[in-house]
Amino acid sequence: MVILSRSWVATVNHHHHANPHSFTTSPTKPVFFLTQKPHVCSSRCSLVLEEDEKKSPGRKQDNKWPFFEPAPDVLNRVLSKYLQDPKTHKVSSEFYEKAKENSELRTTKHLINHLVSSKNWDLLVSLCEDLREHKALPDLHTSSQLIRSCIRQGKFRITHYLLNVFRTDKTLAVSSSDAAMKGFNKLQMYSSTIQVFDRMKQQEVEPSPGCYCRIMEAHERIGDSQKVVELFQEFKSKRLSFLAKESGSIYTVLCSSLAKSGRALEALEFLEEMKDKGIPQSSALYSTLIRALAEAREVMVVEKLFKEAGEKKMLKDPEMCLKVVLMYVREGNMERTLEVVAAMRKGELKVTDCILCAIVNGFCKQRGFTEAVKAYEWLTKQECEAGQVTYAITINAYCRLEEHDKAEKLFEEMVNKGFDKCVVAYSNIIDMYGKTRRLSDAVKLMAKMKQRGCRPNIWIYNSLIDMHGRGMDLRRVEKIWKEMKRMKVLPDKVSYTSMISAYNRAKEFEACVELYHEFRMNRGKIDRAMAGIMVGVFSKTSRIDELMRLLQDMRVERTRLDTRLYSSALNALRDAGLNSQIRWLQESFDIAQTSASSSRYSNVKNKRTLQGS
């Protein structure tokens, strides 16, 4: 029996005088061996079966196993034919179970493929026992494929059993162990990879470069960089071929492990070693080293490697370019960030929104909004596509520069590209409408925002309350306040300050006091803006006790008084004739402020005295 090349099958040879249809007349015991001959077409197999059927007219029709009367070579033909036909896969398993009663049977690659595809793991275990008993092992490709299939299906016990079977052959042991370690690494089962490698060493099986690559990768993933270095030195001591295809991967794993453990400069030495030995470098290697060195802020080394990678056309990792950009931003060298973008465009590498927003935001913080807008406009000329975050940062810059038309135009462009749920951008535009007294546009934009499924946040509500409060539209202010609470958006200090300020403008002092008490009940901390409003409210309503309580709370919370606030409090206490409270106020707060304010009030008092005299 012969099958496809590179597959294996045990062929049964008898003495040339032996009867092929008899088990007892053969003078010589059948001899089994592996064959690698060309394929015999399936039509010939079917003809042989038809001839066998014609030669057996007296065969009993009720026999459940009609094909197991012929000699073992015919059994091989039957099994091979049935295993090649998808329609007869199931019955072939039954034939195999019956045929195992003949100790001279050998299984084939077709049976292995069928057992794996049909997930008949119990029979596959039986097959493993046959392989061990008869010492009839598959070829390299079949054994590796079998190991990979078992791991993919999660049959780890069968995987280890097969590895034990294949270790009887040194060549099979290496290839199957390599396949197993690679499969375990894909599933992040690094302890299993280490276990397979250790068993190889225990049984004195020499690992291949691929095996060293897998075990180094496993130790690199669990963070054991020292073990990675030891394995690499062991690999070098074996004097295995450095021209093997795994050599580049081995160096990449080594450098990656060293870089992640803070030994990036040491990894550079191995990079030079690669160049000396003629081992080609990969983009992954350059990416790993540049990222680690950029985080360590080794600017000169990063620039050298980045330029070298660009010349070799190995700039393929946007994340690495982002690390370089962030390094330049931290160093304050913003012009270099634009050079990184130019190199990416030259290498036909897409500039991500993370890189764009890092550059624009860096210019905002270090060079101001004007330079940030110029940087954004230059980036758009380089055909870089901005994302939601970059749009939001640039819109904020235009609003700060009071270039309202450009901000509104950029916002429309952002929405047209599908970024219609950015709360930060909506907040900036609504705040811009409030500052330019376009209250109706702000309300309309908020309505559109809700229609698009974007929920307003506290910033937007605060902007609306402030702009309508300045316009003395208390009805709208109260409506927004109720909506904010109904939407379960908790008001913050700015919300309460804006509400109290709106009621103060409308001279609704009782509402101011009520909101202030609610703010304090919610453990809100007083700032100078709220204190300035409430000192005026308490003074106008002659609530001196509450004024003193406010000043005492400010002292406990260490809130400083400015000149205007100090003057208002001092005037209220003077008008009430509370001299002891005045002394307490002067002693409790800043001396410089107190002396300056006291001298001012002393001058006023002296002036009044002179006028009275």
Steps between C-alpha positions, in 0.01 A plus 500: 500500500638839406366851559603862445862605535605630841225295666569174672351153480614154598513276194455126542742281296461123481710232347429479127356148545263607775128489447375861528167381631634281777649577839633148564663384178763772494838341579646835599373748752392825328752784514380862549687809388435870429462610142536835325387399150272690261126478534298228331176640364179425688344337193753219526407449865133470409580249224694287744207499738259405221725214393524378859123499525467303173752240618295432811153398370439275796544771759224506758271801462435529873864541591541833680866535403516382137836658422708341775542162340777602256866532584643807678598671174136497392402636843732790438331566168155493658592733784683740270208522257240548773708762677548701182124520441327752735176303473655190655708658777273365770491141381877508456537546875301181554721320250806620686372368834437159342826505309701563818443135585769434241830598664658554158282803421653845464297827506526781243500873471141491377387339824679762707337782303159337535531450874601862551229643272231280657631579851511131587751547778445160666594322181792738456633388839467142377695600191775644721526166677530324163775740393695428816446123481589452135762778485345624177533878528363760256710744303604844626214690340229262621631486857530878526154548352357249747658682795370838380148361452491355851610830654247699298223271625625524860597132525814558704513155660502339155763753391740399776429132432587547132817687591609204712434268206692717254800536731605147403621658175743792544396680181129468575561605860652831390235589239203395715637682807552812291138481378374446855698791644381729224139398562527549876651846449206602282266402784725682751565170680862586563542256789406215263760623251764495773389150602537365143848653469613359835386150402698529178811580700433218747479246217816645340321619187698782337268804453489668162533879449121508477468336842739755650294777344177366654644451849663844497171654396323324789749632757486845342122509537512408869764769560800279573759694301797338672385154391462630145862613501613164642312310230652722234850432630418128502379529141828667402706237681331223299643665189176455314472673166440872538375503143191304603173680435430516874822691577342838430205412722733383777686833499169689490372314806829558680506873429133535588555330835800718581318816393196425716719435802672838469813373323441665164860615461616142552258392228677739261815290529311195374365708212857577395582130537219418259642740245848350533367145443290602204169414664225717350324733740122526517267794545381342826856514637542868417155575639577330832832676547378845398198480730710399799765765434235768444345424839850529651536834314823398327446765234824463303478122477132514404570747221775277362287183506194680363698635207655158439158332504366757256786440257436124516125556451419343835275771641188286530387554859288811577526424873877533483466835318261615772763421764753711310253788472424486873873499574546821300195656670647427844832642386327813370640450149170542315650555154638144507148364533418639158811330359370167632175556311693585183699176532180302548343653191815424302486138613129485411409434863164629619518779757254405773275738689698427818811646337313803367334584831832454686664752267217757506453469876877531551505823302203629703676445832853602401464754219148635540180472301627698201787259436268205561263619228791546259621148576153359434475682168842367397397146590185525290711611203699178544173312437476383859145412599401637838288299738253597768757595765709714264188681378394572859842640597520720190144630545590597856810682371293697247249591772777622730637713217146633442509380140138396525435454129788253462392315812143466373618393153733237646218373722275454195780313322540277803127417511490431125776242542288313751650629824167629630518371857799692637383666822816713528447656156133572576603658829751731331254613232215556749735698724604705196133572422452617858793742484374644170142535632361241255274338757248363250779329302627342821154360581457368144841332507416332829177370346693360200747346739221311676352386167836351403504294816766705678422568864595849632751507782547737792714741294222559250238550770730745681554701181125520434423603859770768492398650165128510585578628849694789352201568277271510807288217357416328828226288346749338263758468779256316725392275212862402429564440871200267528597316182852451629370342820246291308780364281691416820789732415638605838561877526850608593641816655479688169134403463408637843708814448330570165152443648568720805647769275189492277265541798725771644474701177123469518514600871345167601703487822290234673562263209872579527504406869300184437739382227800588715370286786435214257857533374640486853276206589659312209844570653593758243817697566482879482715681246554874461244533220216358707620675815498835321137452396380373839674776699305750294176303542541470878594868526197613299265280701664592835581137580805579709500165682513311173764741373718423802439126455606534136820682598578240765450218249731675258765526768471128584514404132789745447324695227680831452315830473571741219479878547145533371369217716681629807358846444145371466522296820661784695239750381217268602645459849563875536145580395376256764728659761664170592843617615605167653420319176697763310805433717456125449483551124814712500692250711382186321586576139808608308701774676604673180142508380381612842751782532434622149126487547517648851704795381248552220209496744696716746542759228128487429421536871744789543351668197151468645628635834655802334183562303297478820723744683 
